[in-house]
């Protein structure tokens, strides 16, 4: 039996001519959700399905944590760090369906969940000299379970499990060339279990758990002062994320329900570009008793990235944004005026996008060219 929002289609879904009046406004697509089948007889009745509702959700979160850390100097150059955090989360949710255009109120649905966990940390730092440090760490993290209000049709409350992560990191921090070069770099690997993520079901986007997710990458930050008053910098991040296991409820590609359920295993995480690079320069003019004047500019590059778990259905192509600023600071350092231009070329790009349900996409463009002035006065 084909279902339409949990029931079989019937004659009441259509007008006398077999077409719902809302169809001419493009409000309802020709789909039967949950089956991936196109219904050619007409358009479903948006009101009869209960899509238009009056619904209230009230959530309460109580969180308590205690953290401790100890540093033990094993030698003049080597320090061992041990730490642990105890976290207790308690969440309650009341979801009340007050009614639709064609039905009355339903009894409130409530849920509660209480979790606690101890997450340890261990780190090791080696300082071969006063200007450099090599470090490594293994850190665990925890995010409590919670609730997600399901679609407006049923008012039901779904539950997602707690999320845990084990993070491995090795890095170097130091100054070189008589202090004119500062270098910070690290490689990392994050192993997630039951990552909490909003994914697309037939009913719409719902928070659930991705069984296993791996994220690995490289962070790099370099600052070079080739001469007094001139500073050049380069920051970069390279990330590779992948969903390695998912055994939860069936997922549907919102743009191709006819294909049925789809797999997201092997896909990257949403809004996780593989490359992000920011490079720029600053030069400061010494005005003597009149203070300092600094002129600066930068270019930020972001590689293309997806907005969903379904590959490149909703994608932001790679883009670059230029920024510029001019800052004056008084000789006392107590007053400064900063004039800035962000997104100098007024580049248009899609910042965030997601499916609200089978009927629409909510999109947020990136900030346009922005010009402004900031004035700061510090009281000594």
N, C-alpha and C positions, 0 to 999 in steps of 0.2 A: 504494500500500500504506500503510495506516495503521500508525503506529509507536507503540510504548509504551516510552519511554526507549531508543530506538534499535533496537527490534525489533518484529516483528509480534506482536499478542496471540495467545495460544494457550490450549488447554484447561487447561494447568497453572496458569493464573492464577486459577482459580476452584475452590471446593470442590464437593462432590457436589451441593449444592443451587444451584450457580451463583452463590453469594455468598461472598466472602472473610470469614472470622470476624472480621477486624479492622474490618469495616464497621460493626458494631454499636457500636464505640467511637468512631466518627467519625474514624478515623485516616487514611482514604484516600478521596479524592473520586472521583466517577465521571467521570474525565477521561482522555483520551489526549493526553499532552503532545506538543508539537511539531506537532500537526495542528489543534488547536483543535476537535476533534470529541468529542462526548459518546458514551461507550460504554455502551449500555443493557443489555448482557448481564450485567453484574455488576461486581465490583471487582477491580482488579489485585492481584497478590500482592506486598506490600511487601518481603518477604524475598527473593523470587525475582529482583526487579529489582536487588538489591544495594544498596538504599538504606541498610541498616545496615552500616557498614564500620568498619574499624580503619585509620586513615590518619594519616600523620605528614608534616608539611611543615617543612623547616628552611630559613630564609633568612639570607643574609649581605649586609650593606650596608656599603660603604666609600665615603666621600664626602670630597673634598678641595676647598677653595675658597680663593681669594685675592681680596681686595677692596681697592681704592684709590679715594680721592676727593680732588679738588683744588678749592679755592675761589679765584676770581680776582675781585678788586674792580675793576670797570670804571669806577666813579665812587664818590663818597661815599655814594650812595644805592643803587647797583645792584651786585649780586654774581652772578657766573656760577659754577655748580657743575657739574663734570664728574666722572663716576665710572664704574667698570667692575668687574665681578666675573667671575672665571674659576671655573667649577665642573666637577668631574669626579666622576661617579658610576659605581660598579661594583656590580652586584647579581648574586647567584647564588641559585638555589632548587633544592632537592631535594625532590621529592614522592614519597612511598613509600606505596603501597597495600598494607597488610599482610594484607588479606583481608576477606571478608565472612562471614556465617553459612554461606554455601553455596559459597564459593570460596577458593582459597589466595592466597598473596601474589603480587604482580606485580612485575616488574623496576622499580627506581626510575626516575623520569623527572626529568631535570635540565635546567636552563636557565641561561644567563648573558647579561649585557648590560652594555656599558660605553659611556657617553656623556660628552661634554664640550661646554661651550658658554661663550661670552663674552656677558654681558648688560650693555649700557651704560646709563648714566643721564645726563640733562642737566636742569639746573634753573636758574631765574632768580628772584632775590629783589629786590624794590624796597622800600626803607624811606623813605617820604616824611618820617617823623619818628621820634622815639625810641619812640613808643607804638604804632606800627602797622607791618605788613608785608603786602605783596601778593606772592604767589609763584605760580609755575607750574612743572610738571615733567613730563618724559616718562621713564618707568622701564620697563625690560624685566625679565622674570623667567623662570625655568626650573625645571622639576621633571622629574627623570630618569624614564626608562621603568622598567617593572617587570613583575612576574608576579602572576597571580591563580590560585589553585587552583580548578579547575573543580568540577563536582559530584562527589559521593562515588561516583557510579556508575562513572566511568571513571578517576578519579584524574589526568586529563590536566591539563597546565599551559598556561594561555593567557598571552599577552603583551600589554601595552598600551604605547603609544608615549609619548614624552616630551611634556610640556605646556609651552607658552610663553604669555606674556601681555605685552601692551604696555599700560601704564597711563598715562593722561593725567589731570592734576589741576591745578586752578586754585583758589586760596583766599586768604583774608584772616585775619590774626590781629592783634588789637589791644586796647588798653584805652581806654575813653572815660569821659566825665563825671568827670574828675579821678581816674581810677583806680577808680571805683565800678562800672563796667561792663566786663566782659571778654567779647569776642566772638571765636569761632573758627568759621569756616565754609568749606566747600569744595564744589566740584562735581567729579565724576570720571567717567571712562569707561574701562572695562577691556575690551580686545579679546583674547579667548582663542582659541588654536588648539590643537586636540587636548586639550581639557580632560579630565582624568582624573576619571571619575565612575562610581559603582556604579549599574548599570541592571539591569532585570529581563529576563532571557532565559527561554526555556522551561525551561532547566535550573535556574534560580534566579538570585539576584543575583550579578553578575560585574562587576568593574572593567574599563571599556573607555574609549575616547576619543570625546568629542563634537567633531565637526570644528570648528565655530565657535560661540562663545558670546559674547554681549555683555551687559555689566553697566554700568548708568549710574545715578547717584544724587546725592544731596545730603546732606552732614553739617552739623549745626548745633549749636553749644554756646554757651549764654549764661549768664553769672553776674552777678547784680546785688546790690550791697550798698546798699540804700536808707538804712540807718542802721547805726551801729556795732553789732557783735555779731549782726546779722541778715543772712543770706545766702539768696537765692533763686536757683534754677538751673533750666535747661531744656535738655535734650539731645534731639536728634531725628535720625533717619536715614530717608531716603526712597530706596528702591532699586527699580529696574526691571531684571529679568534676563530673558534670552530665549535659547533655543537656536535659532540661525539656520541651522544646517546639520548634518545627520547622515546619513552614508552607510555606517555600520557594519553589523554583522549585524542580522538582524531582531529586533525587540523585541515582547514579548507583554504585553498587559494581564493581570495575574494574576487579575483578577476576571472576565474575559470572554475566555477562550481561544477560545471559539466564533467571535469576531470576527476571528480570525487576527492577522496582524501589524498594528501601529499605528505612527503617526508621532508623534514628540515635538517636531518643528520648530514653533516658535512658543510652546512651553510655557515657563514660568519654571523656574528651578533649584529643586531640593528645599530645604526649610527656609530659604527666602529671603523673609521677610515684606516687603511693600512699605512698611510704616510701623512704626517703633519710636520711642516717645516716653517720656522719663523726666523727670518734674518733681518738685521738692521744695523744702524749706526747712530751714534750720538756725538755731537761736538759741542764743547762748552767754551764760551768766550768769557774771559775775566774782565769785568767792567770796573775793577777796583772798588772804590767805596760805594759804587752804584749797584754792586751785586754781581750775579752770574747770569748769563743768558745761554740756554742750551737749545740747540736745534736737533731734531731727531726724526728718523723715518724708519719704517719697517715694511716688509712684505710677508704675508702669511699664506702658505699654500696648504690646501687640504685635498687629498686624493678622493676619488669618488667613493660613495658609501650607500648602503641600502638603508631603508627605513623600516623594513619588515624582516621576518625570518625567511621569506620566500624568494631569496635570490634578488634579482634586479627588477622586481615589479614596480616598486617606488624607489627611485634612485636619485641622488644628487650627484651630477657630474663633478669632476675635479674643478677647483676654482682657486683663484688667488686674490687677496685683498691687500691694498696698500693703506698705510696709516702714516700720519705726519703730526708732529707737535712742536710747539715753541714755548719754552718755559723760562720765566724770569724769577730769580730768587734774590731776596734782599741780602745785603752783606751780613746781617745778623742771623739769617736763616729762619727768621720767624714769619716771614711773609713770602708767598709765591703766587704767581699767576700763570696758568697753563692754558694755552689756546691749542685746540686739537681738531683734526679732521680724521674721521674714521671711515673706512671704505671710500677712499679718495675717488676712485673711478665709478662709484655708484654701481658696483657689480650686483647683478640680480642672481640670487641662488636660493635654493630651497633648504631651509634650516631643519625643519622637522615636519614629518608627514606620517599619518597613520589612518587606517580604515576605522571609521566609527561603527559601521555595520556593513551589510551587503549593499547598502544604498548610497553610501557617500564616503568621501575622503576628506579628512581635516588636515589642512596644510598651513604651515607657518613660514613665511619667507624670512630670509636673513635681513638684518638691519640695513637700511639704505645708507647713503652718504649722510654722515652726522657731523655737524660742526658745533663746537661748544667752547666755553671758557669756564675754567675752575679757579676759584680764588680761595686760598687757605691762609688763615692768620692764626698763629700759635701764640698763646699767652705764656710768657716766661714766668 
